[in-house]
Amino acid sequence: RAIDTGGRMFSGEGRGGDLQSHDGWMETCFGHSTQLLDVPRLRRMWAVMRTLPRSHARDVMTHGDLIPGNVLVSNQRLAGILDVGGLGPADRAVDLVSAWHLLETGPRQVLREDLDCGQVEWERGKAWAFEQAMGAIWYYIESNPAMSRMGRRTLDRILADTPSA
């Protein structure tokens, strides 16, 4: 978040702008997940998440894909980040996906407090993690089961952190 954007703003491609622009992708995910997940509940959750307003704060530089495979840890400390080809200006909530991909409840709350995230920003981060997890679960179920399991673990954390929809 501290890297200067050079005045650039989100380009309109991929994660980082309007959640509603991902409705088509989410419909694809729901369609492929009917035998895997409680799709009616997940649709209700997305119906709420997709309406979360984007912050009026300036865009910040984000990685956009802070999943476990892109985060290097050594001696229980962050040692590096991989796959930075998508680094660019976007919604400041995008990199909060790491909270649900990487952390259990207690450490997730510490991250939120350290970043001083307001409720809407935090919920948007959860929505971006939801969008990413929904795709990973069905898309990688055969070709990359570990990635599919990562999506399922993330979704389970989101479900545990969200009142019943």
Salt bridges, closest charged atoms under 4 A:
ASP23 OD2 - ARG50 NH2 2.41
GLU27 OE2 - ARG43 NH1 2.72
ASP59 OD1 - ARG54 NH2 2.55
ASP91 OD2 - ARG124 NH2 2.63
GLU104 OE2 - ARG157 NH2 2.82
GLU121 OE2 - ARG1 NH2 2.56
GLU121 OE2 - ARG92 NE 3.41
GLU123 OE1 - LYS126 NZ 3.25
GLU131 OE1 - ARG15 NE 2.97
GLU131 OE2 - HIS22 ND1 3.33
ASP161 OD2 - LYS126 NZ 3.65
